[in-house]
Amino acid sequence: MNTVDIAVIGAGPSGAAAAIRAARQGVDTVVFERAAYGRDKACGDGLTPRAVGALAELGIGLDGAHLIEGLRMIAGRTERVLPWPATGRFPAHGAVWPRRRLDAALIDAAAEAGAEIVWGAEALPVFEGGEDGENGRVVGVEAGGRRWRAGLVVAACGAPGKAARMLGATRVRQEPYGVAIRSYAASPRHAERYLEACLTMRDADGHSVPGYGWIFPAGDGAVNIGVGALSTMKRFKRLNLNTLLDLYHDQVRESWETGPYLERPRAWRLPMSSVRRHGPGWVAVGDAAGLINPMNGEGIDYGLESGMIAADLFVRDPASAPELYDRTVGERFDAFLRTGRRFSFLIGHPAILGAGLRLAVGAQAVADITLRVMGNLVDSESPGSAGRVLAAADRILAAADPLLRRTRARG
Ligand SMILES: Cc1cc2nc3c(=O)[nH]c(=O)nc-3n(C[C@H](O)[C@H](O)[C@H](O)COP(=O)(O)OP(=O)(O)OC[C@H]3O[C@@H](n4cnc5c(N)ncnc54)[C@H](O)[C@@H]3O)c2cc1C
């Protein structure tokens, strides 16, 4: 049996961030990825200023990325151009970085820092005494018939699969989740500096869909085009994502002069909660911990941040790392994500969604605040009006929580 300090399951942004940070601090780290090197991930490829800030913290430059100055928000016939806010906490630019290249840059940095990367290897947690289950101590991983003993196992395995199920890191059943699909298309507008999001999505029967359609210019001749929806909407189970994407593509084809899809559209889940994200000998980071913003479906930033937190806490004290990790991540993200989930129950009702959108884009100042709140770009040092809106939403939605769940859109 091999022995390492940290074994990471998954070579996405969260796993790579944990590995980079750990290996650079001299921690013996191994990463297992079931796919081959160069793997892709269904994603919008959009990096918020928060994600760009996290990349900077990891020392990853944006050479391979297309810089983005803000968001064009569209609701019905109203369009708002919203530059990213200038805050002391985050940079004033975002980026689009196709995941195949972003994830390769990250995992290359982990390897360069000294982490061992094992490709094409599905890894599963190993429990002390062979006893798996929610309370057992995790002592390492097993992959390809071999075992690695580890001081900490970092589950960075994305939307819950077998490894997460063994750890009990699954979605909280009564909480909302999302699904999204994306492809690429050639467009002469590929080098534009604004993301575009359409918030008034309609399904094939003309019913409004909580979620959004996006076109993210990648600067390499293509745009990333996709749609996402929330499980809180009525008729969610009957939603056909491929049809929804085609509808959205029809809507934007003329203005973006897009060609046909460059690859088959790919869909994936957006986990927005987790029953648990730590236990003896292990932590879950990124999507595996349910760290996705319910208001816009982004999770790369939280993945990078949670990966770094896990590694840093292990370096400080391996014994207390899982417990402290849970507390630190909770303090940083839980209130916001809880508010976002409650908000998604609210906008599951078409009438409330319509009224909310009219308010959100009705005036430039309100739309600017919406961008900060929804993008989780409020600077806690100087929260300003966006901070006050978020705090008020937090209080009101907390009080309304039982009612929101009782009256959720069904069908
Ligand atoms: C269509 C779509 C669009 C999105 N758009 C955006 C966006 O524009 N911006 C944004 O910030 N976020 C976006 N997201 C969310 C974002 O993709 C995720 O938050 C992000 O990928 C999380 O990174 P991760 O490292 O936690 O997980 P992942 O990127 O999913 O990586 C997990 C890795 O673990 C591997 N793995 C799983 N199980 C095992 C195992 N047992 N052994 C070995 N390997 C394993 C998988 O193969 C995978 O490579 C989008 C999501 C979807 C579905």
The ligand as a Gaussian input file, in Angstrom:
#p B3LYP/6-31G(d) Opt

LIG

0 1
 C      -23.925000      23.258000     -18.581000
 C      -23.261000      23.859000     -17.380000
 C      -22.810000      25.182000     -17.447000
 C      -22.092000      25.741000     -16.369000
 N      -21.582000      26.995000     -16.514000
 C      -20.797000      27.504000     -15.560000
 C      -20.138000      28.752000     -15.753000
 O      -20.247000      29.378000     -16.805000
 N      -19.356000      29.219000     -14.755000
 C      -19.188000      28.532000     -13.588000
 O      -18.479000      29.026000     -12.695000
 N      -19.769000      27.329000     -13.387000
 C      -20.552000      26.803000     -14.343000
 N      -21.105000      25.556000     -14.164000
 C      -20.778000      24.799000     -12.942000
 C      -19.347000      24.252000     -13.058000
 O      -19.214000      23.492000     -14.232000
 C      -18.996000      23.418000     -11.823000
 O      -19.306000      24.159000     -10.671000
 C      -17.514000      23.030000     -11.788000
 O      -17.175000      22.175000     -12.841000
 C      -17.179000      22.360000     -10.451000
 O      -15.867000      21.856000     -10.478000
 P      -15.483000      20.537000      -9.646000
 O      -14.012000      20.416000      -9.756000
 O      -16.097000      20.589000      -8.298000
 O      -16.217000      19.350000     -10.412000
 P      -16.011000      18.817000     -11.911000
 O      -15.529000      19.894000     -12.779000
 O      -17.288000      18.128000     -12.255000
 O      -14.856000      17.757000     -11.787000
 C      -15.067000      16.529000     -11.129000
 C      -14.112000      15.501000     -11.718000
 O      -14.131000      14.336000     -10.898000
 C      -14.026000      13.195000     -11.752000
 N      -14.538000      12.062000     -10.984000
 C      -15.789000      11.863000     -10.511000
 N      -15.847000      10.730000      -9.776000
 C      -14.600000      10.199000      -9.788000
 C      -14.013000       9.056000      -9.193000
 N      -14.735000       8.218000      -8.406000
 N      -12.701000       8.805000      -9.404000
 C      -11.959000       9.644000     -10.184000
 N      -12.464000      10.753000     -10.778000
 C      -13.760000      11.051000     -10.561000
 C      -14.855000      13.564000     -12.958000
 O      -14.491000      12.789000     -14.079000
 C      -14.499000      15.038000     -13.128000
 O      -13.406000      15.210000     -13.993000
 C      -21.873000      24.980000     -15.195000
 C      -22.355000      23.675000     -15.104000
 C      -23.047000      23.114000     -16.182000
 C      -23.561000      21.716000     -16.073000

